[in-house]
Amino acid sequence: MSKSIKVIKENNNLKEWSLQVEECRRSGLSVCSWCEQNQIAVSTFHYRQQEIWKALQKSSQFV
């Protein structure tokens, strides 16, 4: 996979994951309940949330 395609895929994943995290927070449900309703493992949710955080930290270094 070329580097540019990989970057695009990673950015798309981060966008999708950030929408999921935002949806979970707005739902008023616990993370466990939200994940159960959306058929996402809690560990997967936390991994995605961590990856979003890392990307935000990385991007803020360039500002």
C-alpha positions as CSV (number, residue, x, y, z in Angstrom):
1,M,0.0,0.0,0.0
2,S,1.4,3.4,-0.9
3,K,2.2,5.9,1.8
4,S,-0.5,8.4,0.7
5,I,-3.2,5.7,0.6
6,K,-2.2,4.6,4.0
7,V,-2.5,8.1,5.4
8,I,-5.9,8.6,3.8
9,K,-7.1,5.3,5.3
10,E,-5.8,6.3,8.7
11,N,-7.5,9.7,8.5
12,N,-10.8,8.1,7.5
13,N,-10.6,5.7,10.4
14,L,-9.9,8.5,12.8
15,K,-12.9,10.5,11.5
16,E,-15.2,7.5,11.9
17,W,-13.8,6.6,15.3
18,S,-14.1,10.2,16.5
19,L,-17.8,10.2,15.5
20,Q,-18.3,7.0,17.4
21,V,-16.7,8.5,20.5
22,E,-18.7,11.6,20.2
23,E,-22.0,9.6,19.7
24,C,-21.2,7.5,22.8
25,R,-20.6,10.6,25.0
26,R,-23.8,12.3,23.8
27,S,-25.9,9.2,24.3
28,G,-25.9,9.4,28.1
29,L,-25.1,5.7,28.2
30,S,-22.1,4.1,29.9
31,V,-19.3,3.1,27.5
32,C,-20.2,-0.6,28.2
33,S,-23.9,-0.1,27.4
34,W,-23.2,2.0,24.3
35,C,-20.7,-0.5,23.0
36,E,-23.1,-3.4,23.6
37,Q,-25.8,-1.6,21.7
38,N,-23.4,-0.8,18.8
39,Q,-21.8,-4.2,18.8
40,I,-18.3,-2.8,19.5
41,A,-16.0,-4.4,22.0
42,V,-15.2,-2.1,24.9
43,S,-11.5,-2.7,24.3
44,T,-11.9,-1.7,20.7
45,F,-13.7,1.5,21.7
46,H,-10.9,2.4,24.2
47,Y,-8.2,1.6,21.6
48,R,-9.9,3.9,19.0
49,Q,-10.3,6.6,21.6
50,Q,-6.6,6.3,22.4
51,E,-5.6,6.5,18.8
52,I,-7.7,9.7,18.4
53,W,-6.0,11.2,21.4
54,K,-2.6,10.4,20.0
55,A,-3.5,12.0,16.6
56,L,-4.7,15.1,18.4
57,Q,-1.5,15.4,20.4
58,K,0.6,14.9,17.3
59,S,-1.3,17.5,15.3
60,S,-1.2,20.0,18.1
61,Q,2.7,19.8,18.0
62,F,2.6,21.5,14.6
63,V,0.4,24.4,15.5
